[in-house]
């Protein structure tokens, strides 16, 4: 982390400047057998495209509220950093009816329809695949995002003192997210090059921190495991060895 890192988006920019080729997010879904590894550069590219889509096509502005109805997934991590880049408040598991826009997975579409603003759906298929047919009333993220620009510049400056994340009934500014992530990284003993395996869901600060923010703040990486309960105990041990895991949160 640099002293200029005051928002989660700043943390990503610093990681990109330091070592763009190193792994940042390695994602497993033990219900489907999917494995995806994203380097810092690849992850940052997805974030830039998503932020351009959010700011441009969806006309989101700093202070807008986005109900994020997605599980622990690499694409959820992308949305969290895209929201930070634009200045949009990522309301994790938030009420779509009270949000300016909603981003939904395939299992929360009916709930997401309560949003009267823009609605985006993610199929959460391997390799970021699209829906066979886009859900009515939703834009398909996998269709809309690939054509977006690879570089992002916000229309308006994002203040680290503005609300950035809502989770656990708390609302954190960008600066508070960074501070909490650094504190968690210190408590876990994370350092540059650490590999943290997380099987925690993204429905709490603990899950978001272990599954993204703390490793990012420490200069490490995360092995993010969805449906890890379907993996046998010896399978988990083998994964830790093959992925060179140094820390665990399951």
C-alpha positions in Angstrom: 0.0 0.0 0.0 1.1 3.6 -0.7 0.3 6.6 1.4 -1.9 7.8 -1.4 -4.1 4.8 -1.2 -7.3 6.2 0.3 -10.0 4.2 -1.5 -10.3 0.5 -2.6 -9.8 1.7 -6.2 -6.5 3.3 -5.1 -5.4 0.0 -3.7 -6.0 -1.7 -7.0 -4.1 1.1 -8.9 -1.1 0.6 -6.6 -1.2 -3.2 -7.1 -1.2 -2.7 -10.8 1.8 -0.4 -10.7 3.7 -2.7 -8.5 3.3 -6.0 -10.3 0.6 -6.4 -12.9 1.4 -10.0 -13.7 1.1 -11.5 -10.3 -2.1 -13.4 -9.4 -4.8 -11.4 -7.5 -7.9 -13.6 -7.5 -8.0 -17.3 -8.0 -11.7 -18.5 -8.0 -13.1 -22.0 -7.5 -16.7 -23.1 -7.6 -16.8 -26.6 -6.1 -20.3 -27.1 -7.4 -19.3 -26.8 -11.0 -15.6 -27.5 -11.0 -14.8 -24.1 -12.3 -11.4 -22.5 -11.7 -10.4 -19.0 -12.9 -7.2 -17.2 -12.1 -7.0 -13.4 -12.7 -3.8 -11.5 -12.6 -3.8 -8.0 -11.2 -3.7 -6.7 -14.8 -6.6 -8.9 -16.0 -8.7 -8.1 -12.9 -8.0 -4.3 -13.3 -9.1 -4.6 -16.9 -12.4 -6.1 -15.9 -12.8 -3.4 -13.3 -12.1 -0.7 -15.9 -14.7 -2.1 -18.3 -17.3 -2.5 -15.6 -16.7 1.0 -14.3 -17.0 2.4 -17.8 -20.3 0.5 -18.2 -21.5 1.7 -14.8 -20.6 5.4 -15.4 -21.5 5.5 -19.1 -24.3 3.2 -20.2 -25.9 3.0 -16.8 -25.4 6.7 -16.0 -24.4 6.0 -12.4 -23.0 9.0 -10.4 -21.1 9.3 -7.2 -23.4 8.8 -4.3 -25.8 6.5 -6.2 -26.7 3.3 -4.4 -26.3 -0.1 -6.1 -27.9 -3.2 -4.6 -25.3 -5.9 -5.1 -27.1 -9.3 -5.0 -24.2 -11.6 -5.9 -22.5 -14.4 -4.1 -18.8 -14.7 -3.4 -17.5 -14.8 -6.9 -14.7 -13.1 -8.9 -17.2 -11.0 -10.8 -18.6 -9.7 -7.5 -15.1 -8.6 -6.6 -14.9 -6.8 -9.9 -18.2 -5.0 -9.2 -17.0 -3.9 -5.7 -13.9 -2.2 -7.2 -15.9 -0.8 -10.1 -18.3 0.9 -7.7 -15.4 2.3 -5.8 -13.9 3.6 -9.0 -17.1 5.5 -9.9 -18.0 6.6 -6.4 -21.2 4.4 -6.2 -22.2 2.9 -2.9 -22.1 -0.9 -3.1 -24.9 -2.1 -0.9 -24.1 -5.8 -0.4 -27.4 -7.7 -0.2 -29.2 -4.4 -0.1 -32.9 -3.6 -0.8 -33.3 -3.3 -4.5 -36.5 -1.2 -4.0 -34.4 1.5 -2.2 -31.5 1.4 -4.7 -30.8 3.5 -7.8 -29.7 0.3 -9.7 -29.3 -3.4 -9.0 -26.8 -6.1 -10.0 -28.2 -9.6 -9.6 -27.2 -13.2 -10.0 -29.4 -15.8 -11.5 -31.0 -16.8 -8.2 -32.1 -13.3 -7.1 -33.8 -12.0 -10.2 -37.3 -11.8 -8.8 -36.1 -9.9 -5.7 -34.1 -7.6 -8.0 -37.2 -6.6 -10.0 -38.2 -4.3 -7.1 -35.6 -1.8 -8.4 -37.1 0.9 -10.6 -33.7 1.9 -11.9 -31.3 0.1 -14.2 -31.1 -3.7 -13.7 -28.1 -5.8 -14.6 -28.0 -9.6 -14.4 -25.0 -12.0 -14.3 -25.3 -15.6 -15.3 -22.2 -16.5 -13.2 -21.4 -19.2 -15.7 -17.8 -20.4 -16.2 -15.5 -17.9 -17.9 -18.0 -15.1 -17.5 -20.5 -16.7 -19.9 -23.8 -15.0 -20.9 -27.3 -16.2 -20.3 -28.7 -18.3 -23.1 -31.5 -15.7 -23.1 -31.2 -12.5 -21.1 -33.8 -12.2 -18.3 -36.7 -9.9 -19.2 -36.1 -6.4 -17.8 -32.3 -6.9 -17.3 -29.2 -6.2 -19.2 -26.9 -9.2 -19.5 -23.5 -8.2 -18.1 -21.6 -10.6 -20.2 -23.1 -9.1 -23.4 -22.7 -5.4 -22.4 -19.2 -5.3 -20.8 -16.7 -6.8 -23.2 -17.0 -3.9 -25.6 -16.3 -1.2 -22.9 -13.1 0.7 -22.8 -10.0 -0.8 -21.1 -9.1 2.4 -19.3 -11.3 4.3 -16.9 -11.4 7.9 -15.8 -14.2 9.1 -13.5 -16.3 12.0 -14.6 -16.1 13.4 -11.1 -13.4 12.9 -8.4 -14.2 10.2 -5.9 -13.8 11.4 -2.3 -12.4 8.9 0.2 -14.7 10.5 2.8 -17.9 9.6 0.8 -19.9 6.4 1.5 -18.5 3.5 -0.5 -19.8 0.2 1.0 -22.8 -0.9 3.0 -22.7 -4.3 4.7 -23.7 -5.8 8.0 -25.9 -2.9 8.6 -22.9 -0.6 8.5 -22.0 2.1 5.9 -18.3 2.6 5.4 -16.5 5.4 3.5 -13.7 4.5 1.0 -11.1 5.5 3.6 -12.8 3.4 6.3 -12.8 0.4 3.9 -9.1 0.8 3.3 -8.3 1.3 7.1 -10.4 -1.8 8.0 -8.8 -3.9 5.3 -5.3 -2.9 6.5 -6.2 -3.7 10.1 -7.6 -7.1 9.1 -4.5 -7.8 7.1 -2.3 -7.0 10.1 -4.4 -9.2 12.4 -4.2 -12.1 9.9 -0.4 -11.6 9.4 -0.8 -11.0 5.7 2.1 -9.5 3.9 3.3 -9.0 0.3 3.0 -12.3 -1.5 0.6 -13.9 1.0 -2.1 -16.3 -0.4 -5.3 -16.4 1.6 -7.8 -19.1 0.9 -11.3 -17.9 1.8 -14.5 -20.0 1.8 -16.5 -17.2 3.5 -19.6 -15.8 1.8 -19.7 -12.2 0.7 -22.6 -11.3 3.0 -20.5 -9.8 5.8 -17.5 -7.6 6.2 -15.5 -10.6 7.4 -16.2 -12.4 4.1 -15.5 -9.3 1.9 -12.3 -8.6 3.8 -10.9 -12.1 3.7 -12.2 -12.6 0.1 -10.8 -9.4 -1.4 -10.0 -6.3 0.6 -7.4 -7.5 3.1 -5.3 -9.5 0.6 -5.4 -6.5 -1.8 -4.4 -4.1 0.9 -1.5 -6.3 2.0 -0.1 -6.8 -1.5 -1.2 -10.5 -1.5 -3.8 -12.5 -3.3 -6.9 -14.5 -2.5 -8.0 -18.1 -3.4 -11.8 -17.5 -3.3 -13.8 -20.7 -2.9 -17.5 -20.9 -3.5 -19.4 -24.0 -2.3 -16.2 -25.1 -0.5 -18.4 -27.3 1.8 -18.7 -29.7 -1.2 -15.0 -30.3 -1.1 -13.6 -33.2 0.9 -11.2 -32.5 3.7 -8.2 -34.0 1.8 -9.3 -32.0 -1.3 -9.0 -28.8 0.6 -5.5 -29.8 1.8 -4.5 -30.6 -1.7 -5.8 -27.2 -2.9 -3.9 -25.4 -0.3 -0.7 -27.1 -1.3 -1.2 -26.7 -5.1 -2.2 -23.0 -4.7 0.7 -22.3 -2.2 -1.8 -21.0 0.3 -0.2 -19.3 3.3 -3.4 -18.3 5.3 -6.9 -19.7 5.6 -10.4 -18.3 6.3 -13.0 -21.0 6.0 
